[in-house]
Each structure stands twice: as C-alpha cells, then as structure tokens.
Amino acid sequence: MAATRSQAVPVTVIGAGPYGLATAAHLRARGVPHRVFGEPMDSWRSRMPAGMFLKSTPSASSISDPSGACSLDRFRAAEGRRSQGDLHPVPLDEFVRYGLWFQQQCVPDLERTVVRRIEARAGQFQVTLESGEDYISRSVVLATGLGPFAHIPPELADLAREGLASHPAEHADLGRFAGQRVAVVGAGQSALESAALLHEAGAVPTVLARTQELLFGTPPSSDLPAERPLSRRLVKPASPLGPGWSLRAFSGIPGSYRHLPAPAREHFLRTVLGPSGAWWLRDRVHGRVDVLTGRSVRSAVPAGGGARLTLADRDGGTAVLEADHVLSATGYRVDLDRMELLAPGLRGGLWRSGRAPHLSAGFESSVSGLYFTGLPAAATFGPVLRFVCGTGFAAGRLSRAVAARG
Ligand SMILES: Cc1cc2nc3c(=O)[nH]c(=O)nc-3n(C[C@H](O)[C@H](O)[C@H](O)COP(=O)(O)OP(=O)(O)OC[C@H]3O[C@@H](n4cnc5c(N)ncnc54)[C@H](O)[C@@H]3O)c2cc1C
C-alpha cells in the first residue's frame, strides 16, 4: 500500500527478506500506508550456497502473512505439489521461489531500490534512496537482515584482507573451490553444510572445530509430528525451533523473553541451539570430510600462495595445517555500529543491550518511531527471532505497535 508522496510517509520498511516482507504484509492488512524497499530474498539468492537445504523444517519455514494464505504449503499447492513434513528438508532454490511468490502475492508494492541513509529530522526521519530521492517518514522499520554482521575472528583477519579467508556469506557457489584444500572453521550448520558442498564440488575440505565432537540432530521418526507416539510427543514436544520443552518455550513465549535479566538473555542467546548439523548432513560429512575436533586457530599467516594455520588443542599441543583457502563459518554478531545505513548521530544515540538495540515490547528502539526486527531483535525476544518462524510474532506485534502510533 503506497503512501502519498507529497506528505510524510507514515512508515518505511527497509529490507525484503522474510522479516521485511512479513512486516509489510501485516501493515498492508492493517491498512497502514507505507513504502517498502529492497531486492526480494536477496540474502537467500546471493549470500547462501547453491545446493543448500534449509535446516528449519517445512512447517517452520513459512513467512507470516496475517491470513495464512501465503504459507509454504499454499505456495506448494499453487505450484501443484503436495506439502511435505520433517523428513523432507526444503531446498534453497524452492525457498527463494517461495519468497518471490510471497512478495508478489502479499507485498506487490515493493520498491526494488536500496535505501542509502536514514537521518533524524525533527522527530521524524529523512530517508535517502539510491536513486537520489529523499523524503520524510514518521516511522522506519529496519529489516535489513544479517548482511553487516558476518563475523570473521581477529586471528583470520589478515588472511581475509589478502583474500585467503572469507565468510560463507561471500559465496553463492562453493564450486569455485573445486580442486583446492579448504579449511572450514566452525561446527555449526553453515560449517558442516559448506564442508559437504565443498566435498561434493571436488574440493578437499577439512573441518576445524573447537568442540570435542561434531553434533548432528536426530532423524525424525515420522514425517509429521502428529504421527509420533504420544509418549514421545510428551517427552519431546515438537516446536518450530526443534523438539523439546525448552525449545518449545523459547519459540512459544518470545514476548516474555525480554523480562528475563540481561545476563540470562545473553546466556540463552549464546547457548540455545548451539553448534550442530541437521540430521540429514551426518552421512554427507562423516567418512567423507576430514575433521579436526578440539582445536582452535591460534594464528594464521599467508604461505606459499595459501594459508598456514597454527592450531592449538586443549592440552597446549600445537599442529600446523596448510590450506589454499580458509572458510570462516563463524556466524554473525549483531553490532549497531556496523549498521552504516543509520546516520552516525542517530546510531550513536540508541540505547543498547550489549551491541544490539534496546527494544520495547513493540520492537521500538529508544528513538521514537525507529523499529528493528529480525536478528537485531533476538537480544530482546530470544532465539526465535533468528529464524523465519519468528516472522509471525515479530510482524504481528510490530505492525500493531506502528499502527497504534499513528
Ligand atoms: C546459511 C544460512 C542458512 C540459514 N538457514 C535458515 C533456515 O533453514 N531456517 C531459518 O528459519 N533461518 C535460516 N537462516 C537464518 C535466516 O537468514 C533468517 O531467518 C532470515 O533470513 C532473516 O530474515 P531477514 O528478513 O531478517 O533478513 P534477510 O533475509 O537477510 O533479508 C534482509 C534484506 O534486506 C535487504 N537490505 C539490506 N539493506 C538494505 C538497504 N539499505 N536497502 C534496501 N534493502 C536492504 C537485503 O538486501 C535483504 O534482502 C539461515 C541463515 C544463513 C546465513
């Protein structure tokens, strides 16, 4: 729903990934005039490796629209396909098609333009677009995703500057490493799936993990949770984040998470859903990919056109590993200072929870009218905000709060 251009735009949504699209769909359903910007599903198209599957199950991979008419199952039905359950991971290319379909159905007014700058202007915001246009908006919702937060640890920074180390977000096609030795640092889904894809593309990956062993999920005993015996469902109830009572709590009550003391919120965010691979990755990694567990990278230097890593184990022992490239699958760390879209004056004035924005129950920051959703909101609402399954809670609450602001 486009707003009239001559007066202040009530709401601007920046980002067209799952969180931005869901926010815009909910605003539209409430009749709140807004402009929404971004290249739809850009992160999923250009910052994730071809051949990837989603770790989240199909039932936890729908982008929220208020009517439920644009769920993943509805998309599959529109393509003439049956819905599937937990035994069938969603391929990346299908999820991208789904997101584009969602955008056409629920967010037809999307403007495929980059927003260059947000500045505070007398209690409102000046929005500057790549096209050079600027205008005033009463509220701004930042749904700009993971992009600025890709984390490469300091010990790999020199290699990264030389082009000898990179983050998985830099590669939409791991096939470019065919024939090369690649050290993959990390033990989470991204590290393990990257290692499997590298191996399958003809590269020679070695996984380097600090943990003593690699962990993988347990295969579901049936395609649909409802088909599982009652005793199993009672011990480990299904939830969008995975089976178990604690995950059910974290996915079921994100609104209560913000009432936990700050140290508890930080602890859960770090530890809930620790590094592990999906159940369907085990056979693609075990016995196929070299794995060095219980080691961390002490130092890394360029050597002979590649990288020489000195590894340390827990007993103080060291070893050397040589690789043509290092893939630092070391995740994402929210840091407001990296959100250069926000003018420094605006950014500097925001209250923080650690390095993330401090948010109200309605996703509003300490600057009235400035909202954050997706990963930067996880410090307030918990781990569910890291995943697509959090779009319903986030977009519902945020759109209600924005509509109430008027
Ligand atoms: C490798 C990998 C695998 C993952 N697998 C899963 C999974 O299986 N299940 C799951 O639920 N989650 C998964 N995630 C997490 C997933 O990325 C998030 O759940 C989801 O993408 C967050 O949506 P978002 O809209 O906040 O961010 P994004 O999807 O990153 O979208 C942000 C959008 O904002 C746009 N944008 C940024 N800046 C601007 C600007 N200045 N102007 C205009 N547009 C802008 C970007 O182009 C992008 O399109 C995975 C993440 C990674 C990295």
The ligand as an SDF file (V2000), in Angstrom:
LIG
                    3D

 53 58  0  0  0  0  0  0  0  0999 V2000
   23.4820  -20.0160    5.5910 C   0  0  0  0  0  0  0  0  0  0  0  0
   22.2330  -19.6850    6.3440 C   0  0  0  0  0  0  0  0  0  0  0  0
   21.2130  -20.6210    6.4420 C   0  0  0  0  0  0  0  0  0  0  0  0
   20.0460  -20.3170    7.1280 C   0  0  0  0  0  0  0  0  0  0  0  0
   19.0740  -21.2630    7.2190 N   0  0  0  0  0  0  0  0  0  0  0  0
   17.9220  -20.9670    7.8580 C   0  0  0  0  0  0  0  0  0  0  0  0
   16.8670  -21.9260    7.9290 C   0  0  0  0  0  0  0  0  0  0  0  0
   16.9880  -23.0440    7.4710 O   0  0  0  0  0  0  0  0  0  0  0  0
   15.7100  -21.5600    8.5340 N   0  0  0  0  0  0  0  0  0  0  0  0
   15.5270  -20.3150    9.0900 C   0  0  0  0  0  0  0  0  0  0  0  0
   14.4460  -20.0500    9.6190 O   0  0  0  0  0  0  0  0  0  0  0  0
   16.5210  -19.4080    9.0590 N   0  0  0  0  0  0  0  0  0  0  0  0
   17.7000  -19.6990    8.4690 C   0  0  0  0  0  0  0  0  0  0  0  0
   18.7100  -18.7830    8.4220 N   0  0  0  0  0  0  0  0  0  0  0  0
   18.5100  -17.5010    9.0820 C   0  0  0  0  0  0  0  0  0  0  0  0
   17.8370  -16.5820    8.0780 C   0  0  0  0  0  0  0  0  0  0  0  0
   18.7940  -15.8760    7.3770 O   0  0  0  0  0  0  0  0  0  0  0  0
   16.8990  -15.6830    8.7460 C   0  0  0  0  0  0  0  0  0  0  0  0
   15.9180  -16.4410    9.4060 O   0  0  0  0  0  0  0  0  0  0  0  0
   16.1420  -14.7610    7.7580 C   0  0  0  0  0  0  0  0  0  0  0  0
   16.7450  -14.6300    6.5100 O   0  0  0  0  0  0  0  0  0  0  0  0
   16.0730  -13.4290    8.3590 C   0  0  0  0  0  0  0  0  0  0  0  0
   15.2900  -12.6350    7.5170 O   0  0  0  0  0  0  0  0  0  0  0  0
   15.5400  -11.0880    7.4060 P   0  0  0  0  0  0  0  0  0  0  0  0
   14.4530  -10.5610    6.5520 O   0  0  0  0  0  0  0  0  0  0  0  0
   15.7130  -10.5080    8.7640 O   0  0  0  0  0  0  0  0  0  0  0  0
   16.9620  -10.9410    6.7190 O   0  0  0  0  0  0  0  0  0  0  0  0
   17.4650  -11.2460    5.2570 P   0  0  0  0  0  0  0  0  0  0  0  0
   16.8830  -12.4820    4.7220 O   0  0  0  0  0  0  0  0  0  0  0  0
   18.9520  -11.1280    5.3330 O   0  0  0  0  0  0  0  0  0  0  0  0
   16.8830  -10.0400    4.3930 O   0  0  0  0  0  0  0  0  0  0  0  0
   17.3140   -8.7130    4.5550 C   0  0  0  0  0  0  0  0  0  0  0  0
   17.0090   -7.9720    3.2960 C   0  0  0  0  0  0  0  0  0  0  0  0
   17.2560   -6.5800    3.4830 O   0  0  0  0  0  0  0  0  0  0  0  0
   17.8150   -6.0620    2.3130 C   0  0  0  0  0  0  0  0  0  0  0  0
   18.5160   -4.8270    2.6340 N   0  0  0  0  0  0  0  0  0  0  0  0
   19.5740   -4.6920    3.4690 C   0  0  0  0  0  0  0  0  0  0  0  0
   19.9690   -3.3960    3.4980 N   0  0  0  0  0  0  0  0  0  0  0  0
   19.1400   -2.7230    2.6670 C   0  0  0  0  0  0  0  0  0  0  0  0
   19.0480   -1.3570    2.2600 C   0  0  0  0  0  0  0  0  0  0  0  0
   19.8980   -0.4380    2.7180 N   0  0  0  0  0  0  0  0  0  0  0  0
   18.0780   -1.0030    1.3830 N   0  0  0  0  0  0  0  0  0  0  0  0
   17.2020   -1.9230    0.9000 C   0  0  0  0  0  0  0  0  0  0  0  0
   17.2630   -3.2390    1.2530 N   0  0  0  0  0  0  0  0  0  0  0  0
   18.2150   -3.6180    2.1190 C   0  0  0  0  0  0  0  0  0  0  0  0
   18.7360   -7.1700    1.8350 C   0  0  0  0  0  0  0  0  0  0  0  0
   19.0530   -7.0000    0.5020 O   0  0  0  0  0  0  0  0  0  0  0  0
   17.8680   -8.3950    2.1210 C   0  0  0  0  0  0  0  0  0  0  0  0
   17.0420   -8.7040    1.0280 O   0  0  0  0  0  0  0  0  0  0  0  0
   19.8940  -19.0490    7.7390 C   0  0  0  0  0  0  0  0  0  0  0  0
   20.9130  -18.1060    7.6400 C   0  0  0  0  0  0  0  0  0  0  0  0
   22.0660  -18.4220    6.9540 C   0  0  0  0  0  0  0  0  0  0  0  0
   23.1530  -17.3900    6.8710 C   0  0  0  0  0  0  0  0  0  0  0  0
  1  2  1  0
  2  3  1  0
  2 52  2  0
  3  4  2  0
  4  5  1  0
  4 50  1  0
  5  6  2  0
  6  7  1  0
  6 13  1  0
  7  8  2  0
  7  9  1  0
  9 10  1  0
 10 11  2  0
 10 12  1  0
 12 13  2  0
 13 14  1  0
 14 15  1  0
 14 50  1  0
 15 16  1  0
 16 17  1  0
 16 18  1  0
 18 19  1  0
 18 20  1  0
 20 21  1  0
 20 22  1  0
 22 23  1  0
 23 24  1  0
 24 25  2  0
 24 26  1  0
 24 27  1  0
 27 28  1  0
 28 29  2  0
 28 30  1  0
 28 31  1  0
 31 32  1  0
 32 33  1  0
 33 34  1  0
 33 48  1  0
 34 35  1  0
 35 36  1  0
 35 46  1  0
 36 37  1  0
 36 45  1  0
 37 38  2  0
 38 39  1  0
 39 40  1  0
 39 45  2  0
 40 41  1  0
 40 42  2  0
 42 43  1  0
 43 44  2  0
 44 45  1  0
 46 47  1  0
 46 48  1  0
 48 49  1  0
 50 51  2  0
 51 52  1  0
 52 53  1  0
M  END
$$$$
